[in-house]
Each structure stands twice: as C-alpha cells, then as structure tokens.
C-alpha cells in the first residue's frame, strides 16, 4: 500500500512539474517575464551606431536558470532598420528578477553626400521587439518583449535594397 502511494505521488508530481522551467497553471508566464526599462538608439552617418536596451528579466519558474541570449528587431517609423542577437551568461535564481543591460552594435553602410547631412534631430517612432532565452539545463524557454516609444534621433539610415520596408 505504501509503495502504491509512493508511485502515485511520483506520477502526479511528474505530471504537475513537467520539464525544467515549466510553470504549471500559468501558461503565459514567459510572456510577462521581460520588461523593457529603457531604450536608446544612436545611428551615425559614417555607419556606426548602438542600441542600448535596459531590461528587467524575471524567472517565473521554481528552477534556477541561465540567461543565454537576447535577440531583437528594431523599427524606426515602421521601417525595419536592424536585427540581431547577442549571447549573455547570467545566472537567474528561481522566482528571481535581474536587471540586464545589453548594448547591440549597429552597422550600416556609410552615407556620403546629401544623405549624410544629419539635419536637425527629430522625434521618431521607435519599436523594439525580441526575446530573452532562459536556459534550464537542456531546456530553453524564450521570454518575448516589445516596446514602442518616441525618441529624438539625430539621424536614421536611409532605406536600402529590396528588403527595405
């Protein structure tokens, strides 16, 4: 009788706990695990730039995790201007929060002539979306984020190629 209860407890516990990083009874837990604290964008006509993201990442699981990577897509006035990803390695305890600042280098083709004139800074609609990958042993879970705001930008690269939208 005692052995039957032990087996039943193991089976029920396995069904409720699932894989590492699972959050029973909270199916959208990872959708709310990343909050964008701040966004800064700086493009230069000579082809350099930086996207500075300050995030707050929470681990909704009762298992310890490692933050593995951050990916992003950057849009200015609705036009995609950059995509990328960066590896990170930060430990995140069970049910814990961690501030994470990521600097993404942005590279564009250098612009000369009239297009290089920065002109006056202008308010632009900036959208950044992406995700943070949390690794639980061999299991990975992606926590998405999205943020939209108006930022004053000195210069934005002109559209290029057939994929410029």
C-alpha positions as CSV (number, residue, x, y, z in Angstrom):
1,X,0.0,0.0,0.0
2,X,2.8,2.4,0.9
3,X,4.6,1.5,-2.3
4,X,1.5,2.3,-4.3
5,X,1.2,5.7,-2.7
6,X,4.8,6.5,-3.5
7,X,4.4,5.5,-7.1
8,X,1.2,7.6,-7.4
9,X,2.9,10.6,-5.8
10,X,5.8,10.4,-8.2
11,X,3.5,10.1,-11.2
12,X,1.3,13.1,-10.1
13,X,4.4,15.1,-9.2
14,X,5.9,14.4,-12.6
15,X,2.7,15.4,-14.4
16,X,2.4,18.7,-12.5
17,X,6.0,19.7,-12.6
18,X,6.7,18.7,-16.3
19,X,10.0,19.7,-17.8
20,X,12.6,22.1,-16.3
21,X,11.4,25.7,-16.5
22,X,7.8,24.8,-16.7
23,X,5.3,27.0,-14.8
24,X,2.2,24.9,-14.0
25,X,-1.2,26.7,-14.2
26,X,0.5,29.9,-15.7
27,X,0.6,29.3,-19.4
28,X,1.6,32.9,-20.2
29,X,4.2,33.3,-17.5
30,X,7.1,33.8,-20.0
31,X,5.1,36.4,-22.0
32,X,5.3,38.6,-18.9
33,X,8.8,37.7,-17.8
34,X,10.7,40.6,-19.5
35,X,10.0,44.3,-19.1
36,X,11.8,47.0,-21.1
37,X,13.1,49.6,-18.7
38,X,14.7,51.9,-21.3
39,X,15.7,52.1,-24.9
40,X,18.3,54.4,-26.5
41,X,19.3,54.4,-30.2
42,X,22.1,56.2,-31.9
43,X,22.9,56.0,-35.6
44,X,25.8,57.8,-37.2
45,X,26.2,58.7,-41.0
46,X,29.7,57.1,-41.0
47,X,28.0,53.7,-40.5
48,X,28.2,53.1,-36.8
49,X,25.6,53.0,-34.1
50,X,24.3,51.4,-30.9
51,X,21.1,50.1,-29.5
52,X,21.1,50.3,-25.7
53,X,18.5,48.2,-24.0
54,X,17.8,48.0,-20.3
55,X,15.6,45.1,-19.4
56,X,14.3,43.5,-16.2
57,X,14.1,39.8,-16.6
58,X,12.2,37.6,-14.1
59,X,12.3,33.8,-13.8
60,X,8.7,32.6,-13.3
61,X,9.9,29.1,-12.7
62,X,10.9,27.4,-9.4
63,X,14.0,26.1,-11.2
64,X,17.3,28.1,-11.5
65,X,18.0,29.4,-15.0
66,X,20.8,30.9,-17.0
67,X,20.1,33.9,-19.3
68,X,21.5,32.6,-22.6
69,X,20.8,35.2,-25.3
70,X,18.9,38.3,-26.3
71,X,17.6,38.9,-29.8
72,X,15.9,42.0,-31.2
73,X,14.3,43.7,-34.2
74,X,14.5,47.5,-34.3
75,X,12.0,49.6,-36.3
76,X,12.0,53.3,-36.8
77,X,8.8,54.9,-38.1
78,X,7.6,51.4,-39.0
79,X,10.7,50.6,-41.2
80,X,13.0,47.7,-40.0
81,X,16.5,49.1,-39.6
82,X,18.3,46.4,-37.6
83,X,18.0,42.9,-36.3
84,X,20.5,40.9,-34.2
85,X,21.2,38.7,-31.3
86,X,23.8,38.6,-28.5
87,X,24.9,35.8,-26.2
88,X,24.8,36.6,-22.5
89,X,25.6,34.4,-19.5
90,X,23.9,35.4,-16.3
91,X,22.5,33.2,-13.5
92,X,18.9,33.8,-12.5
93,X,17.6,32.0,-9.4
94,X,14.2,30.5,-9.0
95,X,11.4,33.1,-8.9
96,X,14.0,35.9,-9.1
97,X,14.4,39.2,-11.0
98,X,17.5,40.5,-12.6
99,X,18.3,43.8,-14.4
100,X,20.0,43.2,-17.8
101,X,21.6,45.9,-19.9
102,X,22.6,44.9,-23.5
103,X,24.4,47.1,-25.9
104,X,23.9,46.0,-29.6
105,X,26.4,47.5,-32.1
106,X,24.5,48.7,-35.2
107,X,26.3,48.8,-38.5
108,X,25.0,50.5,-41.7
109,X,26.6,51.4,-45.0
110,X,28.4,54.7,-44.7
111,X,26.5,57.6,-46.4
112,X,28.1,60.4,-48.2
113,X,26.7,63.4,-50.0
114,X,23.3,64.9,-49.2
115,X,22.2,61.8,-47.3
116,X,25.0,62.2,-44.8
117,X,23.7,65.6,-43.6
118,X,22.2,64.8,-40.2
119,X,20.0,67.9,-40.1
120,X,18.0,68.7,-37.0
121,X,17.2,65.9,-34.5
122,X,13.6,64.7,-35.0
123,X,11.2,62.7,-32.9
124,X,10.7,59.2,-34.4
125,X,8.5,56.3,-33.5
126,X,10.9,53.5,-32.3
127,X,9.7,49.9,-31.8
128,X,12.0,47.2,-30.4
129,X,10.9,43.7,-30.0
130,X,12.7,40.5,-29.3
131,X,13.2,37.9,-26.7
132,X,15.4,36.7,-23.9
133,X,16.3,32.9,-23.8
134,X,16.3,31.3,-20.4
135,X,18.2,28.0,-20.2
136,X,17.2,25.3,-17.7
137,X,19.7,22.6,-18.1
138,X,19.0,21.3,-21.6
139,X,15.6,23.1,-21.9
140,X,15.3,26.6,-23.3
141,X,12.4,29.0,-22.9
142,X,12.1,32.3,-24.8
143,X,10.5,35.2,-23.0
144,X,9.4,37.8,-25.6
145,X,9.3,41.6,-25.1
146,X,8.1,44.6,-27.1
147,X,8.4,48.3,-26.5
148,X,7.2,51.3,-28.5
149,X,8.2,54.9,-27.8
150,X,9.1,58.2,-29.4
151,X,12.8,59.1,-29.3
152,X,14.7,62.0,-30.6
153,X,17.2,60.7,-33.2
154,X,19.8,62.8,-34.9
155,X,20.0,60.6,-38.0
156,X,18.4,57.4,-39.4
157,X,19.9,55.3,-42.2
158,X,18.1,55.6,-45.5
159,X,16.2,52.5,-46.9
160,X,18.4,50.1,-48.8
161,X,17.8,47.1,-51.0
162,X,14.7,45.1,-52.0
163,X,14.1,44.1,-48.3
164,X,13.8,47.7,-47.1
165,X,10.3,48.0,-45.8
